[in-house]
Amino acid sequence: MRDATFATVGDRVGPISIDLHHGGRAALVCACARDAQIVSLLAAGIVKASSGCVLIDDYDPRVQSVACKRAAALVPHEPFALDEREFARYVAYRAALWNVELRRAQLHASLLRKRLAPMHEAFAYPLIGALIGMPKLLIIDRPAPVYAPTILNATRGRALLTVHADAAAARAFASNVESVAAGGRS
């Protein structure tokens, strides 16, 4: 994002600039939850910047939205309330969205459920849905710091952007991530 701004009548979020490369990790702190949600949507290419630019894997969401949706995935802040049957339909939906064979998506979802076992289902399911398509960039809107080690382990190898509504949550998330990253290297 280069000076990306989202503006409506009398309201503005931005400008925001960030450059994230393959495997990179970054956290943005916003003034409030609403701003964090808007920044997450901007970073994923779901809402278009009013000014400045957003490029996802060298694609412009205003012109190449399908390519952006295949390169980046958003994990929303709101938890999911799905039972087992609804989760199976959700996996099928995400497989179709990402153009992934259903059987492969189901196997990947099963593996991710085991890997994300420490997380409550309501928070794990949207992360699983986002990871089914093996996106290059994962954007997480206001993740819970307690899940930082689990999220890091599940997202290894892809760019990760976390967006937070307050600095304390960002620091707590980052301290968990750094401790897991340091442990993973030894």
C-alpha positions as CSV (number, residue, x, y, z in Angstrom):
1,M,0.0,0.0,0.0
2,R,1.3,3.4,-1.0
3,D,-0.5,6.3,0.7
4,A,-3.7,4.2,0.5
5,T,-6.7,6.1,1.9
6,F,-10.3,5.2,2.2
7,A,-12.6,8.2,2.4
8,T,-16.3,8.8,2.7
9,V,-18.2,12.0,3.2
10,G,-16.7,13.4,6.4
11,D,-14.7,10.3,7.3
12,R,-11.2,9.1,6.3
13,V,-8.9,6.3,7.1
14,G,-5.3,6.6,6.0
15,P,-3.0,7.3,4.4
16,I,-1.2,4.0,4.9
17,S,2.0,2.8,3.4
18,I,3.4,-0.7,3.9
19,D,5.5,-3.0,1.7
20,L,5.3,-6.6,2.6
21,H,7.2,-9.3,0.6
22,H,7.0,-13.1,0.5
23,G,7.2,-14.6,4.0
24,G,7.3,-11.1,5.6
25,R,5.3,-10.3,8.7
26,A,4.0,-6.9,9.7
27,A,1.5,-5.4,12.2
28,L,-0.4,-2.2,11.7
29,V,-2.0,-0.3,14.7
30,C,-5.1,1.7,13.9
31,A,-6.9,4.3,16.0
32,C,-10.1,2.2,16.5
33,A,-11.7,-1.1,15.6
34,R,-13.6,0.4,12.7
35,D,-10.4,1.8,11.2
36,A,-8.7,-1.6,11.7
37,Q,-11.5,-3.3,9.8
38,I,-11.3,-0.8,6.9
39,V,-7.5,-1.2,6.7
40,S,-7.9,-5.0,6.6
41,L,-10.4,-4.7,3.8
42,L,-8.1,-2.3,1.9
43,A,-5.1,-4.6,2.3
44,A,-7.1,-7.6,1.0
45,G,-8.4,-5.6,-2.0
46,I,-12.0,-5.9,-0.9
47,V,-12.7,-2.2,-0.7
48,K,-11.0,0.1,-3.1
49,A,-8.7,2.9,-2.1
50,S,-10.1,6.4,-2.6
51,S,-6.6,7.7,-3.2
52,G,-3.1,6.2,-3.2
53,C,-2.7,2.6,-4.4
54,V,-2.9,-1.0,-3.2
55,L,-1.0,-3.7,-5.1
56,I,-1.4,-7.4,-4.2
57,D,1.2,-9.6,-5.8
58,D,1.7,-6.8,-8.4
59,Y,-2.1,-6.7,-9.2
60,D,-4.3,-3.7,-8.7
61,P,-7.6,-4.7,-7.0
62,R,-9.4,-2.0,-9.0
63,V,-8.5,-3.7,-12.3
64,Q,-7.6,-7.3,-11.4
65,S,-9.8,-8.1,-8.5
66,V,-10.0,-11.9,-9.3
67,A,-6.2,-12.2,-9.3
68,C,-6.0,-10.3,-6.0
69,K,-8.6,-12.5,-4.4
70,R,-6.5,-15.5,-5.3
71,A,-3.3,-14.0,-3.9
72,A,-4.6,-12.6,-0.6
73,A,-7.0,-13.9,2.0
74,L,-8.7,-12.0,4.8
75,V,-9.5,-13.5,8.2
76,P,-12.2,-11.2,9.7
77,H,-12.4,-10.3,13.3
78,E,-15.8,-11.6,14.0
79,P,-15.8,-15.3,15.1
80,F,-17.8,-17.9,13.2
81,A,-20.7,-19.9,14.7
82,L,-20.7,-23.0,12.5
83,D,-21.6,-26.5,13.3
84,E,-19.9,-29.5,11.6
85,R,-22.3,-29.6,8.6
86,E,-22.1,-25.8,8.1
87,F,-18.3,-26.0,8.3
88,A,-18.3,-28.7,5.5
89,R,-20.4,-26.3,3.3
90,Y,-18.0,-23.4,4.2
91,V,-15.0,-25.5,3.1
92,A,-16.8,-26.3,-0.2
93,Y,-17.6,-22.6,-0.7
94,R,-14.0,-21.6,-0.1
95,A,-12.7,-24.3,-2.4
96,A,-14.9,-23.0,-5.2
97,L,-13.9,-19.5,-4.5
98,W,-10.2,-20.4,-4.7
99,N,-10.7,-22.8,-7.5
100,V,-9.3,-25.7,-5.5
101,E,-10.5,-29.3,-6.0
102,L,-13.1,-30.1,-3.2
103,R,-11.3,-33.3,-2.0
104,R,-8.0,-31.5,-1.7
105,A,-9.7,-28.6,0.2
106,Q,-11.3,-31.1,2.6
107,L,-8.0,-32.8,3.3
108,H,-6.3,-29.5,3.8
109,A,-9.1,-28.3,6.1
110,S,-8.7,-31.6,8.1
111,L,-5.0,-31.1,8.5
112,L,-5.5,-27.4,9.5
113,R,-8.1,-28.4,12.1
114,K,-5.4,-30.6,13.8
115,R,-2.8,-27.9,13.5
116,L,-5.2,-25.2,14.9
117,A,-6.5,-27.5,17.7
118,P,-5.4,-25.0,20.5
119,M,-7.8,-22.4,19.0
120,H,-11.5,-22.2,19.6
121,E,-13.4,-23.3,16.5
122,A,-15.1,-19.9,16.1
123,F,-11.6,-18.4,15.5
124,A,-10.0,-21.4,13.8
125,Y,-12.7,-21.8,11.1
126,P,-12.2,-18.5,9.3
127,L,-8.4,-19.0,9.4
128,I,-8.9,-22.5,7.9
129,G,-11.1,-21.0,5.2
130,A,-8.6,-18.4,4.4
131,L,-5.7,-20.9,4.2
132,I,-7.5,-23.5,1.9
133,G,-6.4,-21.6,-1.2
134,M,-2.8,-21.3,-0.1
135,P,-2.7,-17.5,-0.5
136,K,0.6,-15.7,-0.7
137,L,-0.7,-13.0,1.7
138,L,-2.9,-13.5,4.8
139,I,-4.5,-10.5,6.4
140,I,-5.9,-11.0,9.9
141,D,-8.2,-8.3,11.4
142,R,-7.5,-7.9,15.1
143,P,-6.3,-11.4,16.0
144,A,-6.3,-12.4,19.7
145,P,-2.8,-12.3,21.1
146,V,-3.4,-15.6,22.9
147,Y,-3.5,-17.4,19.4
148,A,-0.3,-15.8,18.1
149,P,1.8,-19.0,18.4
150,T,-0.8,-21.1,16.7
151,I,-1.4,-18.6,13.9
152,L,2.3,-18.3,13.3
153,N,2.8,-22.0,13.0
154,A,-0.2,-22.3,10.6
155,T,0.9,-19.5,8.4
156,R,4.6,-20.2,8.0
157,G,6.0,-19.3,4.6
158,R,3.4,-16.7,3.6
159,A,3.3,-13.0,4.1
160,L,1.2,-12.1,7.2
161,L,-0.3,-8.8,8.0
162,T,-2.1,-8.3,11.3
163,V,-4.2,-5.2,11.9
164,H,-4.9,-4.1,15.4
165,A,-7.2,-1.6,17.1
166,D,-4.7,-0.7,19.9
167,A,-1.0,-0.8,20.5
168,A,-1.2,-3.0,23.5
169,A,-2.8,-5.8,21.6
170,A,-0.3,-5.4,18.8
171,R,2.6,-5.6,21.2
172,A,1.1,-8.7,22.9
173,F,0.6,-10.4,19.6
174,A,4.1,-9.5,18.4
175,S,5.7,-10.7,21.7
176,N,4.1,-14.1,21.2
177,V,5.1,-14.2,17.6
178,E,8.7,-13.3,18.3
179,S,8.9,-16.0,21.0
180,V,7.6,-18.7,18.7
181,A,9.8,-17.5,15.8
182,A,12.9,-17.6,18.0
183,G,12.0,-21.0,19.3
184,G,11.4,-22.3,15.8
185,R,14.9,-21.4,14.7
186,S,16.9,-23.2,17.4
